[in-house]
Amino acid sequence: MSSRISYFYRDGNNVFIRLITGDDYILNQSLDAIETRLDNRYFFRVTRYMIANHDAIIAYHPLKHGKLGLTLRPEYREPVYVSKPTARKFKQWFEV
């Protein structure tokens, strides 16, 4: 099942799962609860509002002030940035 998941994201008070097909489904759990159940070899908390599957991250690129910009598949409706404090850990995880 994890190979079909692109990412989990929070929109307002709701949490959704987006599959590689682009289909979204609402979930009845918080991102924190979901994160504890995922294999961290494949999933990473890229922002406060998103947990991404390694296979859904096409690329990342450096931005100002040490942040990283992500290119996701399928695309998210707005740019996704990894914060400077998280960027180093993200790069280590992504390169494995």
Kinemage of the C-alpha trace (Angstrom):
@kinemage 1
@onewidth
@group {chain A} dominant
@subgroup {mainchain}
@vectorlist {calphas} color= white
{ca met a 1} P 0.000 0.000 0.000
{ca ser a 2} L 2.805 2.491 0.816
{ca ser a 3} L 3.960 2.428 -2.819
{ca arg a 4} L 0.563 3.876 -3.808
{ca ile a 5} L 0.757 6.743 -1.303
{ca ser a 6} L 2.336 9.993 -2.464
{ca tyr a 7} L 1.777 12.037 0.681
{ca phe a 8} L -0.419 12.889 3.628
{ca tyr a 9} L -1.379 16.511 4.121
{ca arg a 10} L -3.419 18.719 6.394
{ca asp a 11} L -5.820 21.254 4.957
{ca gly a 12} L -7.491 23.291 7.676
{ca asn a 13} L -8.823 20.841 10.242
{ca asn a 14} L -8.820 17.879 7.871
{ca val a 15} L -6.087 15.388 7.019
{ca phe a 16} L -5.963 13.776 3.590
{ca ile a 17} L -4.030 11.062 1.840
{ca arg a 18} L -3.082 11.634 -1.797
{ca leu a 19} L -2.374 8.561 -3.888
{ca ile a 20} L -0.065 8.412 -6.919
{ca thr a 21} L -3.213 8.524 -9.059
{ca gly a 22} L -3.975 11.995 -7.668
{ca asp a 23} L -7.002 10.771 -5.732
{ca asp a 24} L -7.491 12.285 -2.273
{ca tyr a 25} L -9.192 10.642 0.688
{ca ile a 26} L -10.008 12.233 4.005
{ca leu a 27} L -8.603 10.511 7.089
{ca asn a 28} L -9.799 10.465 10.659
{ca gln a 29} L -6.338 10.820 12.249
{ca ser a 30} L -3.864 13.606 12.886
{ca leu a 31} L -0.583 13.804 10.980
{ca asp a 32} L 1.221 13.164 14.276
{ca ala a 33} L -0.698 9.910 14.754
{ca ile a 34} L -0.108 8.851 11.158
{ca glu a 35} L 3.600 9.665 11.379
{ca thr a 36} L 4.116 7.256 14.282
{ca arg a 37} L 2.724 4.383 12.191
{ca leu a 38} L 4.798 4.976 9.054
{ca asp a 39} L 8.146 3.472 8.124
{ca asn a 40} L 10.608 6.376 8.263
{ca arg a 41} L 12.718 4.768 5.547
{ca tyr a 42} L 9.957 5.697 3.105
{ca phe a 43} L 8.165 8.676 4.681
{ca phe a 44} L 9.428 12.019 5.960
{ca arg a 45} L 7.668 14.905 7.699
{ca val a 46} L 8.650 17.604 5.206
{ca thr a 47} L 6.492 20.347 6.764
{ca arg a 48} L 4.092 20.794 9.643
{ca tyr a 49} L 1.281 20.048 7.204
{ca met a 50} L 2.775 17.239 5.092
{ca ile a 51} L 4.387 13.792 5.276
{ca ala a 52} L 5.810 12.709 1.904
{ca asn a 53} L 6.730 9.340 0.461
{ca his a 54} L 10.308 9.191 -0.850
{ca asp a 55} L 9.019 7.986 -4.231
{ca ala a 56} L 6.733 11.026 -4.544
{ca ile a 57} L 9.634 13.480 -4.269
{ca ile a 58} L 10.964 13.969 -7.785
{ca ala a 59} L 13.604 16.504 -6.788
{ca tyr a 60} L 14.604 19.180 -4.329
{ca his a 61} L 16.448 22.428 -4.866
{ca pro a 62} L 18.106 24.975 -2.576
{ca leu a 63} L 16.333 28.234 -1.780
{ca lys a 64} L 17.285 31.352 0.127
{ca his a 65} L 18.045 31.141 3.821
{ca gly a 66} L 18.831 27.408 3.748
{ca lys a 67} L 15.346 26.203 2.816
{ca leu a 68} L 14.663 23.528 0.207
{ca gly a 69} L 11.923 23.496 -2.421
{ca leu a 70} L 10.357 20.153 -3.307
{ca thr a 71} L 8.943 18.882 -6.574
{ca leu a 72} L 6.244 16.318 -5.828
{ca arg a 73} L 4.344 13.787 -7.907
{ca pro a 74} L 1.458 14.414 -8.119
{ca glu a 75} L 1.901 18.136 -7.656
{ca tyr a 76} L 0.605 19.849 -4.540
{ca arg a 77} L -1.503 22.976 -5.038
{ca glu a 78} L 1.165 25.299 -3.617
{ca pro a 79} L 4.958 25.195 -3.298
{ca val a 80} L 6.293 22.853 -0.611
{ca tyr a 81} L 9.326 24.029 1.359
{ca val a 82} L 11.516 22.184 3.836
{ca ser a 83} L 12.636 24.558 6.590
{ca lys a 84} L 16.294 25.335 7.231
{ca pro a 85} L 16.350 23.421 10.568
{ca thr a 86} L 14.965 20.315 8.807
{ca ala a 87} L 16.874 20.605 5.507
{ca arg a 88} L 20.047 18.751 6.539
{ca lys a 89} L 18.135 15.804 8.009
{ca phe a 90} L 15.916 15.709 4.917
{ca lys a 91} L 18.891 15.602 2.532
{ca gln a 92} L 20.484 12.755 4.513
{ca trp a 93} L 17.203 10.811 4.439
{ca phe a 94} L 16.577 11.496 0.749
{ca glu a 95} L 20.026 10.429 -0.414
{ca val a 96} L 19.867 6.997 1.240
